[in-house]
Amino acid sequence: MKLDIRVTEETNRIYIGFTNEENPNQIKKVGDVTDEAVAAVFQYMMQEHAKRNEDDQKLGVKMPGLGELHYYPPDGDDLDS
């Protein structure tokens, strides 16, 4: 078994689980990690933006075959919305 992360078509939630060796399209779900995964992507984008020191400019990250994500640094202290 291999640990895997997938998005379900039915609920559009991100799950972590183990793939079935005989049928890699099947996953034994261990838990819903949607909120944690989205937070991790934001943290990655924030840290990458800070590392590149882009002075409040957006940061784009391309994923071949999927598209591009853009991070815009917060304007002031409006982080609680």
Backbone as a printed PyTorch tensor [residue, N CA C, xyz], in Angstrom:
tensor([[[  0.8340,  -1.1880,   0.0000],
         [  0.0000,   0.0000,   0.0000],
         [  0.8760,   1.2480,   0.0000]],

        [[  0.4040,   2.2670,  -0.7020],
         [  1.1210,   3.5260,  -0.8050],
         [  0.2410,   4.6470,  -0.2780]],

        [[  0.8150,   5.5220,   0.5460],
         [  0.0820,   6.6710,   1.0500],
         [ -0.1410,   7.6480,  -0.0970]],

        [[ -1.3640,   8.1720,  -0.2150],
         [ -1.7160,   9.0250,  -1.3370],
         [ -2.6600,  10.1230,  -0.8690]],

        [[ -2.7050,  11.2080,  -1.6220],
         [ -3.6340,  12.3100,  -1.3720],
         [ -4.4500,  12.5050,  -2.6390]],

        [[ -5.7670,  12.5540,  -2.4860],
         [ -6.6520,  12.6870,  -3.6500],
         [ -7.8500,  13.5740,  -3.3500]],

        [[ -8.4440,  14.0780,  -4.4120],
         [ -9.6880,  14.8460,  -4.3160],
         [-10.8090,  13.9540,  -4.8180]],

        [[-11.8800,  13.8340,  -4.0290],
         [-13.0010,  13.0130,  -4.4690],
         [-13.9030,  13.8140,  -5.3890]],

        [[-14.4340,  13.1510,  -6.3950],
         [-15.3600,  13.8160,  -7.3140],
         [-16.7020,  14.0710,  -6.6470]],

        [[-17.1160,  13.1590,  -5.7580],
         [-18.4420,  13.2660,  -5.1420],
         [-18.5620,  14.4790,  -4.2290]],

        [[-17.5540,  14.7070,  -3.3880],
         [-17.6510,  15.7580,  -2.3750],
         [-16.6910,  16.9170,  -2.6060]],

        [[-15.7540,  16.7640,  -3.5430],
         [-14.7350,  17.7700,  -3.8170],
         [-13.9190,  18.0850,  -2.5670]],

        [[-13.6460,  17.0640,  -1.7570],
         [-12.8320,  17.1950,  -0.5560],
         [-11.5230,  16.4530,  -0.7790]],

        [[-10.4840,  16.8500,  -0.0630],
         [ -9.1710,  16.2250,  -0.1810],
         [ -9.0390,  15.1830,   0.9210]],

        [[ -8.7030,  13.9670,   0.5130],
         [ -8.5350,  12.8720,   1.4610],
         [ -7.1280,  12.3150,   1.3860]],

        [[ -6.6500,  11.8560,   2.5310],
         [ -5.4110,  11.1050,   2.5810],
         [ -5.8030,   9.6520,   2.8190]],

        [[ -5.0820,   8.7540,   2.1990],
         [ -5.4100,   7.3450,   2.3600],
         [ -4.3710,   6.4720,   1.6910]],

        [[ -4.6730,   5.2160,   1.5900],
         [ -3.7570,   4.2520,   0.9910],
         [ -4.3530,   3.7050,  -0.2970]],

        [[ -3.5330,   3.6470,  -1.3440],
         [ -4.0080,   3.1090,  -2.6160],
         [ -3.9760,   1.5900,  -2.5670]],

        [[ -4.8900,   0.9970,  -3.2960],
         [ -4.9800,  -0.4470,  -3.4360],
         [ -3.9610,  -0.8680,  -4.4900]],

        [[ -3.0250,  -1.7410,  -4.1250],
         [ -1.9770,  -2.1590,  -5.0620],
         [ -2.5540,  -2.8280,  -6.3060]],

        [[ -3.6390,  -3.5480,  -6.1550],
         [ -4.2420,  -4.2420,  -7.2850],
         [ -5.0470,  -3.3060,  -8.1690]],

        [[ -5.5930,  -2.2490,  -7.5750],
         [ -6.3650,  -1.2620,  -8.3330],
         [ -5.9740,   0.1350,  -7.8400]],

        [[ -4.9560,   0.7600,  -8.4620],
         [ -4.4680,   2.0660,  -8.0010],
         [ -5.5050,   3.1820,  -8.0470]],

        [[ -6.6400,   2.9520,  -8.7200],
         [ -7.6950,   3.9710,  -8.7540],
         [ -8.5240,   3.9770,  -7.4810]],

        [[ -8.3880,   2.9310,  -6.6690],
         [ -9.1250,   2.8560,  -5.4080],
         [ -8.2410,   3.3290,  -4.2720]],

        [[ -8.8470,   4.0500,  -3.3420],
         [ -8.1070,   4.5320,  -2.1810],
         [ -8.9090,   4.2230,  -0.9180]],

        [[ -8.2270,   3.7000,   0.0940],
         [ -8.8540,   3.4840,   1.3910],
         [ -8.6700,   4.7810,   2.1700]],

        [[ -9.7620,   5.5330,   2.3160],
         [ -9.6920,   6.8540,   2.9420],
         [ -9.3750,   6.7250,   4.4310]],

        [[ -8.4200,   7.5360,   4.8610],
         [ -8.0750,   7.5870,   6.2650],
         [ -8.6950,   8.8220,   6.8990]],

        [[ -8.7270,   9.9270,   6.1560],
         [ -9.3180,  11.1310,   6.7150],
         [ -9.3890,  12.2770,   5.7290]],

        [[-10.3040,  13.1930,   6.0100],
         [-10.4820,  14.4050,   5.2230],
         [ -9.4380,  15.4150,   5.6980]],

        [[ -8.5800,  15.8520,   4.7970],
         [ -7.5160,  16.8050,   5.1350],
         [ -7.6290,  18.0850,   4.3010]],

        [[ -8.8320,  18.3920,   3.8320],
         [ -9.0360,  19.5390,   2.9470],
         [ -8.5400,  20.8390,   3.5760]],

        [[ -9.0080,  21.1400,   4.7720],
         [ -8.6310,  22.4030,   5.4070],
         [ -7.1190,  22.4770,   5.6390]],

        [[ -6.5310,  21.3840,   6.0940],
         [ -5.0940,  21.3570,   6.3470],
         [ -4.2940,  21.4960,   5.0500]],

        [[ -4.7680,  20.8580,   3.9740],
         [ -4.0670,  20.9210,   2.6920],
         [ -4.1130,  22.3270,   2.1110]],

        [[ -5.2660,  22.9720,   2.1740],
         [ -5.3910,  24.3390,   1.6630],
         [ -4.5180,  25.2760,   2.4900]],

        [[ -4.5140,  25.1190,   3.8130],
         [ -3.6710,  25.9500,   4.6770],
         [ -2.1930,  25.7350,   4.3570]],

        [[ -1.8010,  24.4990,   4.0820],
         [ -0.4060,  24.1980,   3.7480],
         [ -0.0040,  24.8710,   2.4380]],

        [[ -0.8990,  24.8930,   1.4570],
         [ -0.6020,  25.5610,   0.1820],
         [ -0.4410,  27.0640,   0.4140]],

        [[ -1.3220,  27.6640,   1.2210],
         [ -1.1760,  29.0810,   1.5370],
         [  0.1550,  29.3460,   2.2240]],

        [[  0.5220,  28.4970,   3.1990],
         [  1.7790,  28.6800,   3.9100],
         [  2.9590,  28.5730,   2.9470]],

        [[  2.9090,  27.5990,   2.0490],
         [  3.9600,  27.4440,   1.0440],
         [  4.0860,  28.7100,   0.1910]],

        [[  2.9450,  29.2110,  -0.2850],
         [  2.9520,  30.3940,  -1.1490],
         [  3.4700,  31.6160,  -0.3840]],

        [[  3.0630,  31.7880,   0.8740],
         [  3.5330,  32.9170,   1.6750],
         [  5.0400,  32.8380,   1.8820]],

        [[  5.5440,  31.6510,   2.2080],
         [  6.9780,  31.4950,   2.4460],
         [  7.7810,  31.6800,   1.1590]],

        [[  7.2630,  31.1690,   0.0590],
         [  7.9450,  31.3240,  -1.2220],
         [  7.9770,  32.7980,  -1.6240]],

        [[  6.8850,  33.5080,  -1.3770],
         [  6.8120,  34.9400,  -1.6680],
         [  7.8400,  35.6910,  -0.8300]],

        [[  7.9260,  35.3830,   0.4670],
         [  8.8780,  36.0510,   1.3530],
         [ 10.3210,  35.7340,   0.9460]],

        [[ 10.5730,  34.4910,   0.5430],
         [ 11.9180,  34.0870,   0.1420],
         [ 12.3710,  34.8500,  -1.0960]],

        [[ 11.4380,  35.0800,  -2.0060],
         [ 11.7730,  35.7810,  -3.2520],
         [ 11.7740,  37.2910,  -3.0780]],

        [[ 11.2540,  37.7690,  -1.9140],
         [ 11.2350,  39.1910,  -1.5850],
         [ 10.6620,  40.0120,  -2.7360]],

        [[  9.4170,  39.7460,  -3.0830],
         [  8.8160,  40.3670,  -4.2570],
         [  8.0840,  41.6710,  -3.9560]],

        [[  8.2950,  42.2280,  -2.7860],
         [  7.7400,  43.5460,  -2.4540],
         [  6.2650,  43.7010,  -2.8120]],

        [[  5.4430,  42.8950,  -2.2030],
         [  3.9930,  42.9720,  -2.3560],
         [  3.4930,  42.6780,  -3.7630]],

        [[  4.2940,  42.0550,  -4.5840],
         [  3.8450,  41.6390,  -5.9050],
         [  3.2760,  40.2330,  -5.8030]],

        [[  2.4050,  39.8840,  -6.7220],
         [  1.8290,  38.5420,  -6.7070],
         [  2.9080,  37.5140,  -7.0280]],

        [[  2.6490,  36.2980,  -6.6200],
         [  3.5340,  35.1760,  -6.9050],
         [  2.7170,  34.1350,  -7.6460]],

        [[  3.1950,  33.6730,  -8.7800],
         [  2.5110,  32.6330,  -9.5360],
         [  3.3180,  31.3560,  -9.5250]],

        [[  2.6330,  30.2430,  -9.3240],
         [  3.2750,  28.9300,  -9.3600],
         [  2.5170,  28.0800, -10.3730]],

        [[  3.2300,  27.6070, -11.3880],
         [  2.6060,  26.7970, -12.4390],
         [  2.7300,  25.3180, -12.1170]],

        [[  1.6700,  24.5840, -12.4230],
         [  1.6670,  23.1280, -12.3150],
         [  1.3400,  22.5950, -13.7030]],

        [[  2.3160,  21.9590, -14.3490],
         [  2.0910,  21.4640, -15.7070],
         [  0.8230,  20.6070, -15.8010]],

        [[  0.0150,  20.9270, -16.7920],
         [ -1.2160,  20.1780, -17.0170],
         [ -2.3740,  20.5720, -16.1220]],

        [[ -2.1300,  21.4320, -15.1310],
         [ -3.1900,  21.8150, -14.1970],
         [ -3.5340,  23.2940, -14.2670]],

        [[ -2.5220,  24.1440, -14.3720],
         [ -2.7770,  25.5820, -14.4110],
         [ -1.7850,  26.3280, -13.5560]],

        [[ -2.2230,  27.4650, -13.0430],
         [ -1.3380,  28.3330, -12.2770],
         [ -2.0870,  28.8920, -11.0720]],

        [[ -1.4300,  28.8860,  -9.9180],
         [ -1.9770,  29.4910,  -8.7020],
         [ -1.2850,  30.8200,  -8.4880]],

        [[ -2.0380,  31.8040,  -7.9960],
         [ -1.4650,  33.1200,  -7.7210],
         [ -1.6860,  33.4730,  -6.2600]],

        [[ -0.6400,  33.9750,  -5.6440],
         [ -0.7060,  34.4470,  -4.2680],
         [ -0.5290,  35.9550,  -4.2780]],

        [[ -1.4540,  36.6510,  -3.6430],
         [ -1.3610,  38.0890,  -3.4660],
         [ -1.1850,  38.3400,  -1.9730]],

        [[ -0.1200,  39.0090,  -1.5580],
         [  0.0840,  39.2590,  -0.1280],
         [ -1.0720,  40.0870,   0.4250]],

        [[ -1.3850,  39.8850,   1.7120],
         [ -2.4970,  40.6310,   2.3050],
         [ -2.2090,  42.1280,   2.3220]],

        [[ -3.2690,  42.8760,   2.1950],
         [ -3.1770,  44.3370,   2.2200],
         [ -3.3630,  44.7960,   3.6510]],

        [[ -2.2960,  45.1550,   4.3280],
         [ -2.3950,  45.5750,   5.7340],
         [ -2.5740,  44.3850,   6.6370]],

        [[ -3.4090,  44.5310,   7.6400],
         [ -3.6140,  43.4780,   8.6330],
         [ -4.9350,  42.7410,   8.4420]],

        [[ -5.4470,  42.6770,   7.2370],
         [ -6.7380,  42.0460,   6.9690],
         [ -6.5950,  40.5360,   6.8070]],

        [[ -6.0110,  39.8440,   7.7870],
         [ -5.8050,  38.4020,   7.6910],
         [ -6.9270,  37.6060,   8.3250]],

        [[ -7.8120,  38.2490,   9.0770],
         [ -8.8280,  37.5020,   9.8090],
         [-10.1040,  37.2480,   9.0260]],

        [[-10.2090,  37.6780,   7.7690],
         [-11.4500,  37.4820,   7.0270],
         [-11.5370,  36.1240,   6.4300]]])
